[in-house]
């Protein structure tokens, strides 16, 4: 079945540092890939997505590229801010069959950014 | 516009009791999903409704869990004979379609079984 593996956390950075959160997946076919974010006290919200190989999703300075050859979708940001402190989830939506539509999530990575 | 709403926001129940959790999706969204977020298991898919198709119940952990969606809109997740391991945050999401479409999540219902 489908699975998503995220790098172990938590991650603690200073403001303006470079961020990478690794995400790899296992799926048949061509899934869609997502990063969702959960800010303290708030619900899950979509950060960015990519629906086919080599697509780059981007939003709020974050980027991730759908790499089919390495089955990866790593999240990056060049300069983090305190306001980026949150839990980040990598997820995939199956390409078809019984896995179509529903999201499979990684374990989540807690990011804390200090001033 | 209104987002996905869920009620109650918090529910404390005794072991063995039944509970009902409600989800109001975004108007016009044909797909509705239930997930569970717990410390030990992370975020898990439970059940998914798409239009008038039969729901995908493949994520329901036991036959104590059931869900229905009336009139293609509101959904209710029912847990019978609750157990302590059912304690979690239950999240509802809706979307305009399947696959690569964004899912919009509600704030969740925090269920505590004592």
Contacts between the chains, C-beta under 8 A, distances in Angstrom:
chain1	res1	chain2	res2	distance
A	32	B	99	5.6
A	32	B	100	3.7
A	34	B	102	7.9
A	36	B	105	8.0
A	42	B	107	8.0
A	43	B	91	7.6
A	43	B	105	4.9
A	43	B	106	6.4
A	43	B	107	4.8
A	43	B	108	6.5
A	44	B	91	6.8
A	44	B	93	7.8
A	44	B	105	4.1
A	45	B	105	6.9
A	46	B	102	4.7
A	46	B	103	7.4
A	46	B	104	7.9
A	49	B	100	6.7
A	49	B	102	6.8
A	51	B	99	7.6
A	51	B	100	3.8
A	89	B	43	6.5
A	91	B	43	7.9
A	93	B	98	7.6
A	93	B	99	5.5
A	93	B	100	6.5
A	94	B	99	7.8
A	95	B	99	7.3
A	98	B	56	6.9
A	98	B	58	6.5
A	100	B	98	5.5
A	100	B	99	6.0
A	101	B	31	6.2
A	101	B	33	7.6
A	101	B	48	5.7
A	101	B	50	6.4
A	101	B	56	7.4
A	101	B	98	3.7
A	101	B	99	6.3
A	102	B	33	6.3
A	102	B	45	4.6
A	102	B	48	5.0
A	102	B	56	6.6
A	102	B	59	7.2
A	103	B	33	7.4
A	103	B	35	7.4
A	103	B	43	7.8
A	103	B	45	6.5
A	103	B	103	6.4
A	104	B	45	6.9
A	105	B	42	6.2
A	105	B	43	3.9
A	105	B	44	7.8
A	106	B	42	7.7
A	107	B	42	5.1
A	108	B	42	6.3
A	108	B	43	7.3
